[in-house]
Every structure is written in structure tokens, then in C-alpha cells.
């Protein structure tokens, strides 16, 4: 099991009470990555190849159709776009250096097939 991802997942409120089996499954496909300030995570129009679960970094969403806003620890980026196969509708830039958990888009479907109960948990991380 990816111990670092396991610890980081427990730090995100929506995953704090995750069943041990679901935690192990999710961490099997999850990597913890540190992002420096100024990193461009995603661009509008880009097909999302990863889901990002923010641990302690702040990310600015710069939208074309919505007001800019900040995303903080505990929030997810890219879940719906990956599930729907749609391009991103905004740019996402790291404002404060920190960690995020990265789940490859190719793994998300497998995770949800093996544990459908994780679907609502991931949706709760969307804000």
C-alpha cells in the first residue's frame, strides 16, 4: 500500500472515515505529488488525464464562464470531466505550494467498478 497516500487520504475530511478496504483500493492507484507555486495543473479545453485531490495546496480556478475562485485542501479537480470524458472548462494554477493526491484517469473507472461506494465519496470532494 502507498503509505504516504493513505495518510494523506485520511487528512481529507471526506475520506477520514473510509472503510479500510476502500482506503487500500484507492491508495493502490494514488500517488502523492508536491506541486510548486505557479504550476499549471490543467488548461481549459484539455482532456483531463488525472484526478487531483488537494491535500494542502491552494489552486486557483480561472474560468471562462464563471468567476475565478480558490480550491483548498479536501477538494477534488477533474472527477466529473474524467467520468464524462469532457475537456476542462477552466485553467487551474497552483497558488500555494503543497501536496495533492493524483489518480490517473485510466484508474478511476477501475476503482469505481471494484468499489462503487467510492463514487459518492469522490463527488462529496467536489465543491
N, CA, C and O of each residue as an XYZ file, in Angstrom:
508
protein
N       0.845     -1.185      0.000
C       0.000      0.000      0.000
C       0.885      1.241      0.000
O       1.942      1.256      0.631
N       0.460      2.261     -0.696
C       1.154      3.540     -0.746
C       0.876      4.270      0.570
O      -0.138      4.958      0.686
N       1.758      4.133      1.559
C       1.525      4.664      2.897
C       1.330      6.165      2.895
O       0.455      6.674      3.594
N       2.125      6.879      2.126
C       2.001      8.330      2.066
C       0.614      8.737      1.592
O      -0.001      9.629      2.177
N       0.117      8.101      0.546
C      -1.217      8.414      0.044
C      -2.273      8.048      1.073
O      -3.267      8.761      1.213
N      -2.077      6.948      1.800
C      -3.016      6.526      2.825
C      -3.146      7.582      3.912
O      -4.255      7.939      4.310
N      -2.020      8.076      4.387
C      -2.028      9.115      5.417
C      -2.677     10.378      4.877
O      -3.499     10.989      5.560
N      -2.321     10.783      3.654
C      -2.884     11.985      3.058
C      -4.390     11.860      2.849
O      -5.119     12.830      3.059
N      -4.871     10.688      2.439
C      -6.305     10.497      2.253
C      -7.057     10.690      3.557
O      -8.120     11.311      3.575
N      -6.521     10.168      4.639
C      -7.176     10.325      5.941
C      -7.224     11.791      6.380
O      -8.075     12.168      7.186
N      -6.310     12.621      5.851
C      -6.286     14.046      6.198
C      -7.395     14.827      5.490
O      -7.716     15.945      5.891
N      -7.975     14.250      4.450
C      -9.055     14.905      3.715
C     -10.372     14.489      4.369
O     -10.686     13.300      4.414
N     -11.152     15.458      4.879
C     -12.351     15.124      5.659
C     -13.291     14.103      5.019
O     -13.800     13.233      5.726
N     -13.541     14.173      3.717
C     -14.482     13.221      3.115
C     -13.955     11.792      3.100
O     -14.729     10.853      2.914
N     -12.644     11.613      3.295
C     -12.051     10.272      3.316
C     -11.682      9.812      4.726
O     -11.194      8.694      4.894
N     -11.900     10.633      5.724
C     -11.464     10.325      7.091
C     -12.074      9.025      7.624
O     -11.414      8.289      8.358
N     -13.312      8.743      7.265
C     -13.998      7.557      7.782
C     -14.127      6.442      6.750
O     -14.977      5.561      6.878
N     -13.285      6.488      5.737
C     -13.327      5.490      4.671
C     -13.053      4.099      5.236
O     -12.174      3.928      6.080
N     -13.808      3.110      4.768
C     -13.571      1.723      5.164
C     -12.155      1.331      4.756
O     -11.646      1.801      3.738
N     -11.523      0.477      5.541
C     -10.135      0.084      5.286
C      -9.956     -0.518      3.888
O      -8.965     -0.232      3.216
N     -10.900     -1.343      3.450
C     -10.794     -1.964      2.119
C     -10.834     -0.905      1.015
O     -10.083     -0.990      0.043
N     -11.709      0.092      1.166
C     -11.791      1.169      0.176
C     -10.538      2.029      0.204
O     -10.059      2.470     -0.841
N     -10.008      2.266      1.392
C      -8.773      3.045      1.522
C      -7.623      2.336      0.802
O      -6.860      2.967      0.071
N      -7.506      1.027      1.013
C      -6.441      0.258      0.353
C      -6.598      0.290     -1.163
O      -5.618      0.449     -1.890
N      -7.828      0.140     -1.637
C      -8.074      0.169     -3.080
C      -7.701      1.535     -3.663
O      -7.011      1.613     -4.679
N      -8.151      2.586     -3.030
C      -7.886      3.932     -3.530
C      -6.396      4.250     -3.511
O      -5.872      4.822     -4.467
N      -5.714      3.884     -2.436
C      -4.286      4.193     -2.344
C      -3.446      3.346     -3.303
O      -2.327      3.725     -3.649
N      -3.981      2.210     -3.729
C      -3.267      1.381     -4.712
C      -3.025      2.161     -6.008
O      -2.014      1.957     -6.679
N      -3.944      3.044     -6.351
C      -3.874      3.786     -7.611
C      -3.466      5.249     -7.428
O      -3.406      5.998     -8.403
N      -3.188      5.659     -6.205
C      -2.961      7.071     -5.893
C      -1.501      7.342     -5.563
O      -0.852      6.560     -4.869
N      -1.001      8.447     -6.064
C       0.360      8.891     -5.738
C       0.277     10.291     -5.144
O      -0.525     11.116     -5.581
N       1.114     10.549     -4.146
C       1.219     11.890     -3.587
C       2.276     12.649     -4.374
O       3.386     12.162     -4.588
N       1.908     13.849     -4.800
C       2.848     14.664     -5.571
C       2.855     16.087     -5.014
O       1.812     16.637     -4.663
N       4.048     16.666     -4.943
C       4.202     18.046     -4.474
C       4.224     18.968     -5.686
O       4.938     18.716     -6.658
N       3.440     20.034     -5.621
C       3.357     20.996     -6.714
C       3.852     22.357     -6.249
O       3.325     22.907     -5.282
N       4.865     22.912     -6.928
C       5.363     24.241     -6.581
C       4.354     25.327     -6.978
O       3.516     25.132     -7.858
N       4.463     26.458     -6.311
C       3.638     27.614     -6.656
C       3.855     27.954     -8.132
O       4.980     27.909     -8.629
N       2.779     28.291     -8.815
C       2.866     28.669    -10.218
C       2.671     27.524    -11.198
O       2.569     27.755    -12.403
N       2.619     26.289    -10.699
C       2.417     25.138    -11.579
C       1.038     25.217    -12.233
O       0.041     25.490    -11.565
N       0.992     24.979    -13.525
C      -0.276     24.887    -14.239
C      -0.707     23.422    -14.210
O      -0.082     22.574    -14.847
N      -1.776     23.128    -13.468
C      -2.257     21.741    -13.378
C      -3.022     21.342    -14.631
O      -2.776     20.289    -15.218
N      -3.948     22.198    -15.026
C      -4.819     21.888    -16.158
C      -5.150     23.165    -16.913
O      -5.144     24.260    -16.352
N      -5.439     23.000    -18.194
C      -5.818     24.136    -19.033
C      -7.212     23.901    -19.613
O      -7.603     22.768    -19.894
N      -7.935     24.978    -19.781
C      -9.254     24.913    -20.390
C      -9.154     24.246    -21.762
O      -8.266     24.560    -22.553
N     -10.074     23.326    -22.030
C     -10.087     22.609    -23.299
C      -9.274     21.327    -23.294
O      -9.401     20.505    -24.201
N      -8.437     21.152    -22.275
C      -7.588     19.965    -22.170
C      -8.406     18.781    -21.665
O      -9.252     18.929    -20.783
N      -8.145     17.607    -22.234
C      -8.744     16.382    -21.705
C      -7.944     16.010    -20.461
O      -6.715     15.939    -20.499
N      -8.639     15.776    -19.379
C      -8.007     15.539    -18.083
C      -7.484     14.107    -18.003
O      -8.244     13.154    -18.177
N      -6.193     13.958    -17.741
C      -5.602     12.622    -17.636
C      -5.428     12.175    -16.186
O      -5.033     11.038    -15.926
N      -5.725     13.075    -15.241
C      -5.617     12.755    -13.814
C      -6.729     13.442    -13.042
O      -7.251     14.478    -13.453
N      -7.076     12.839    -11.913
C      -7.920     13.485    -10.920
C      -6.987     13.953     -9.816
O      -6.096     13.211     -9.403
N      -7.181     15.169     -9.334
C      -6.342     15.737     -8.285
C      -7.179     15.917     -7.024
O      -8.216     16.580     -7.050
N      -6.726     15.327     -5.925
C      -7.339     15.520     -4.615
C      -6.377     16.391     -3.817
O      -5.298     15.943     -3.428
N      -6.768     17.622     -3.577
C      -5.874     18.568     -2.915
C      -5.713     18.211     -1.443
O      -6.694     17.978     -0.738
N      -4.468     18.171     -0.991
C      -4.174     17.886      0.412
C      -3.927     19.198      1.146
O      -4.691     19.566      2.038
N      -2.860     19.906      0.773
C      -2.536     21.149      1.476
C      -2.098     22.272      0.538
O      -1.523     23.264      0.988
N      -2.359     22.128     -0.738
C      -2.033     23.228     -1.655
C      -3.319     23.989     -1.978
O      -4.424     23.472     -1.817
N      -3.147     25.220     -2.432
C      -4.285     26.030     -2.881
C      -4.160     26.185     -4.386
O      -3.083     26.463     -4.914
N      -5.277     25.999     -5.060
C      -5.296     26.070     -6.516
C      -6.351     27.089     -6.937
O      -7.474     27.095     -6.432
N      -5.964     27.942     -7.868
C      -6.891     28.941     -8.388
C      -7.526     28.413     -9.666
O      -6.838     27.991    -10.595
N      -8.849     28.447     -9.690
C      -9.603     28.077    -10.884
C      -9.904     29.365    -11.629
O     -10.552     30.268    -11.099
N      -9.428     29.439    -12.862
C      -9.644     30.623    -13.682
C     -10.569     30.201    -14.808
O     -10.141     29.582    -15.782
N     -11.844     30.544    -14.662
C     -12.844     30.073    -15.605
C     -13.197     31.079    -16.672
O     -13.047     32.288    -16.495
N     -13.665     30.556    -17.774
C     -14.119     31.424    -18.852
C     -15.581     31.797    -18.662
O     -16.007     32.874    -19.079
N     -16.355     30.910    -18.031
C     -17.782     31.161    -17.841
C     -18.160     31.424    -16.390
O     -19.331     31.657    -16.092
N     -17.201     31.391    -15.499
C     -17.507     31.575    -14.081
C     -16.447     32.462    -13.446
O     -15.358     32.652    -13.987
N     -16.795     32.991    -12.297
C     -15.832     33.817    -11.565
C     -14.677     32.945    -11.081
O     -14.858     31.772    -10.757
N     -13.487     33.543    -11.039
C     -12.326     32.830    -10.504
C     -12.586     32.499     -9.036
O     -13.232     33.267     -8.322
N     -12.084     31.362     -8.599
C     -12.158     31.066     -7.170
C     -11.053     30.098     -6.776
O     -10.428     29.457     -7.621
N     -10.830     30.010     -5.463
C      -9.756     29.186     -4.914
C     -10.308     27.842     -4.464
O     -11.421     27.740     -3.949
N      -9.492     26.813     -4.677
C      -9.791     25.481     -4.173
C      -8.733     25.149     -3.132
O      -7.553     25.448     -3.316
N      -9.159     24.534     -2.047
C      -8.267     24.241     -0.925
C      -8.208     22.744     -0.651
O      -8.839     21.937     -1.334
N      -7.426     22.400      0.376
C      -7.303     21.015      0.802
C      -8.664     20.367      0.991
O      -9.581     20.975      1.544
N      -8.788     19.134      0.530
C     -10.036     18.401      0.640
C     -10.888     18.459     -0.612
O     -11.850     17.703     -0.748
N     -10.541     19.349     -1.526
C     -11.330     19.477     -2.749
C     -10.698     18.672     -3.881
O      -9.498     18.399     -3.879
N     -11.532     18.302     -4.844
C     -11.087     17.490     -5.977
C     -11.226     18.271     -7.274
O     -12.115     19.109     -7.425
N     -10.331     17.977     -8.202
C     -10.360     18.595     -9.528
C     -10.344     17.476    -10.569
O      -9.508     16.575    -10.510
N     -11.268     17.541    -11.514
C     -11.239     16.643    -12.660
C     -12.098     15.400    -12.584
O     -12.136     14.631    -13.545
N     -12.790     15.170    -11.477
C     -13.564     13.928    -11.340
C     -14.655     13.845    -12.409
O     -14.727     12.866    -13.152
N     -15.495     14.865    -12.483
C     -16.604     14.817    -13.439
C     -16.121     14.818    -14.881
O     -16.678     14.120    -15.728
N     -15.085     15.601    -15.159
C     -14.554     15.655    -16.524
C     -14.005     14.294    -16.956
O     -14.192     13.879    -18.100
N     -13.334     13.609    -16.042
C     -12.812     12.275    -16.354
C     -13.969     11.299    -16.577
O     -13.961     10.536    -17.542
N     -14.954     11.324    -15.691
C     -16.073     10.393    -15.809
C     -16.893     10.632    -17.073
O     -17.379      9.683    -17.687
N     -17.047     11.898    -17.463
C     -17.837     12.235    -18.652
C     -17.007     12.256    -19.932
O     -17.563     12.307    -21.029
N     -15.678     12.216    -19.801
C     -14.813     12.302    -20.971
C     -14.834     13.676    -21.616
O     -14.607     13.812    -22.818
N     -15.109     14.694    -20.809
C     -15.200     16.064    -21.314
C     -13.922     16.839    -21.026
O     -13.208     16.538    -20.070
N     -13.636     17.844    -21.860
C     -12.465     18.687    -21.589
C     -12.717     19.607    -20.393
O     -13.861     19.855    -20.011
N     -11.641     20.098    -19.823
C     -11.729     21.027    -18.695
C     -12.370     22.335    -19.164
O     -12.170     22.763    -20.301
N     -13.142     22.963    -18.273
C     -13.804     24.216    -18.625
C     -13.100     25.438    -18.045
O     -13.603     26.557    -18.150
N     -11.931     25.222    -17.432
C     -11.195     26.322    -16.802
C      -9.717     25.959    -16.711
O      -9.329     24.808    -16.912
N      -8.905     26.964    -16.405
C      -7.487     26.748    -16.109
C      -7.342     26.588    -14.600
O      -8.093     27.187    -13.831
N      -6.372     25.779    -14.180
C      -6.103     25.560    -12.758
C      -4.620     25.778    -12.506
O      -3.777     25.102    -13.095
N      -4.303     26.734    -11.620
C      -2.913     27.074    -11.311
C      -2.680     26.972     -9.809
O      -3.518     27.406     -9.018
N      -1.543     26.399     -9.414
C      -1.192     26.275     -8.001
C      -0.795     27.653     -7.480
O       0.144     28.268     -7.986
N      -1.512     28.132     -6.472
C      -1.236     29.430     -5.856
C      -0.324     29.288     -4.643
O       0.524     30.146     -4.396
N      -0.497     28.204     -3.883
C       0.318     27.945     -2.703
C       0.898     26.543     -2.824
O       0.157     25.568     -2.950
N       2.218     26.443     -2.787
C       2.889     25.147     -2.919
C       2.331     24.151     -1.920
O       2.030     24.497     -0.778
N       2.199     22.910     -2.365
C       1.715     21.879     -1.461
C       1.523     20.559     -2.180
O       1.942     20.380     -3.324
N       0.878     19.640     -1.480
C       0.682     18.282     -1.974
C      -0.730     18.071     -2.501
O      -1.695     18.681     -2.040
N      -0.809     17.190     -3.476
C      -2.091     16.710     -3.979
C      -1.943     15.220     -4.248
O      -0.858     14.734     -4.566
N      -3.031     14.521     -4.116
C      -3.060     13.110     -4.478
C      -3.502     13.025     -5.928
O      -4.470     13.670     -6.330
N      -2.798     12.236     -6.702
C      -3.053     12.147     -8.135
C      -3.535     10.734     -8.467
O      -2.864      9.745     -8.171
N      -4.710     10.666     -9.088
C      -5.270      9.390     -9.537
C      -5.349      9.444    -11.057
O      -6.042     10.305    -11.600
N      -4.659      8.549    -11.758
C      -4.751      8.542    -13.222
C      -6.194      8.297    -13.680
O      -6.909      7.483    -13.097
N      -6.605      9.002    -14.715
C      -7.959      8.852    -15.245
C      -8.247      7.401    -15.608
O      -9.363      6.919    -15.419
N      -7.246      6.711    -16.125
C      -7.431      5.314    -16.524
C      -7.738      4.409    -15.332
O      -8.343      3.349    -15.500
N      -7.330      4.816    -14.141
C      -7.565      4.008    -12.942
C      -8.912      4.308    -12.294
O      -9.444      3.475    -11.560
N      -9.470      5.493    -12.557
C     -10.703      5.887    -11.877
C     -11.851      4.925    -12.176
O     -12.582      4.538    -11.265
N     -12.017      4.539    -13.425
C     -13.092      3.610    -13.780
C     -12.911      2.276    -13.063
O     -13.880      1.706    -12.561
N     -11.688      1.780    -13.013
C     -11.424      0.514    -12.319
C     -11.741      0.627    -10.830
O     -12.328     -0.283    -10.244
N     -11.352      1.745    -10.224
C     -11.638      1.970     -8.805
C     -13.142      1.913     -8.557
O     -13.597      1.254     -7.622
N     -13.910      2.604     -9.395
C     -15.360      2.666     -9.198
C     -16.044      1.338     -9.509
O     -17.080      1.030     -8.920
N     -15.485      0.551    -10.422
C     -16.043     -0.777    -10.692
C     -15.797     -1.720     -9.518
O     -16.667     -2.515     -9.162
N     -14.621     -1.633     -8.923
C     -14.273     -2.507     -7.800
C     -14.951     -2.087     -6.503
O     -15.215     -2.922     -5.638
N     -15.234     -0.788     -6.367
C     -15.883     -0.287     -5.154
C     -16.824      0.862     -5.505
O     -16.456      2.029     -5.378
N     -18.039      0.534     -5.947
C     -18.988      1.578     -6.332
C     -19.286      2.578     -5.208
O     -19.680      3.712     -5.483
N     -19.103      2.174     -3.960
C     -19.377      3.080     -2.838
C     -18.433      4.273     -2.800
O     -18.720      5.264     -2.128
N     -17.303      4.196     -3.514
C     -16.375      5.329     -3.549
C     -16.884      6.472     -4.422
O     -16.428      7.606     -4.272
N     -17.822      6.196     -5.333
C     -18.362      7.236     -6.212
C     -18.926      8.419     -5.445
O     -18.499      9.550     -5.673
N     -19.879      8.192     -4.539
C     -20.424      9.314     -3.776
C     -19.374     10.031     -2.919
O     -19.461     11.242     -2.712
N     -18.391      9.289     -2.425
C     -17.329      9.910     -1.626
C     -16.520     10.874     -2.480
O     -16.205     11.978     -2.033
N     -16.179     10.475     -3.699
C     -15.432     11.362     -4.594
C     -16.265     12.583     -4.972
O     -15.738     13.692     -5.060
N     -17.556     12.384     -5.194
C     -18.422     13.511     -5.551
C     -18.504     14.509     -4.395
O     -18.585     15.715     -4.632
N     -18.483     14.027     -3.150
C     -18.505     14.931     -1.990
C     -17.284     15.835     -1.956
O     -17.340     16.930     -1.398
N     -16.180     15.389     -2.547
C     -14.956     16.198     -2.560
C     -15.032     17.327     -3.586
O     -14.171     18.206     -3.605
N     -16.053     17.305     -4.435
C     -16.235     18.377     -5.421
C     -16.929     19.552     -4.754
O     -17.865     19.368     -3.976
N     -16.475     20.753     -5.057
C     -17.126     21.936     -4.470
C     -17.405     22.941     -5.536
O     -17.949     24.008     -5.251
